[in-house]
Amino acid sequence: MNYLAQCFAKRKMYEVAIRTLQGALKEKAVFDDEKKELIYNLGCVLDSMGKKDEAIKQLELIYEVDIGYRDVRAKVDAFYAGGQV
């Protein structure tokens, strides 16, 4: 589902990508690396749509449990420093 959502996002089919990612997240009970990747990608899609506040809320979920995951720390810190993801 993650790769399918990424394909939708690359084609700028953002709403479909979001629904796909949200569906995959509903099936993930454990907050493991796969769930972090789904949340991260959801945040990136929301950011691509210009929904910065929604995007940062997703990234904060990861920030709270794994501050060192990918570039989450930099994105969250940048957002609070100047409002950019």
NORKA-V682547 format. One record per pair of residues at least 24 apart in sequence whose ideal C-beta (glycine too) atoms are under 8 Angstrom apart, sorted by the first residue. I is the first residue (numbers start at 0). J is the second residue. D is the distance in Angstrom with one decimal. If there is no record, write none. Layout:
# NORKA-V682547
I;J;D + I;J;D
This chain:
# NORKA-V682547
0;37;7.8 + 1;33;7.6 + 1;36;6.1 + 1;37;5.8 + 1;40;6.4 + 4;40;6.3 + 4;44;7.4 + 5;40;6.4 + 8;40;7.5 + 8;43;7.5 + 8;44;5.0 + 8;47;6.7 + 13;44;5.5 + 13;47;6.4 + 13;48;5.0 + 16;44;4.9 + 17;41;6.6 + 17;44;5.7 + 17;45;7.2 + 20;44;6.9 + 30;64;6.1 + 35;61;5.2 + 35;64;7.9 + 35;65;6.4 + 35;68;5.6 + 39;68;7.2 + 39;69;6.2 + 39;71;7.0 + 42;74;7.9 + 42;84;7.5 + 46;84;4.7 + 51;78;7.1 + 51;82;7.1 + 51;83;7.4 + 51;84;5.3 + 54;84;5.0 + 55;84;5.8 + 58;84;7.2
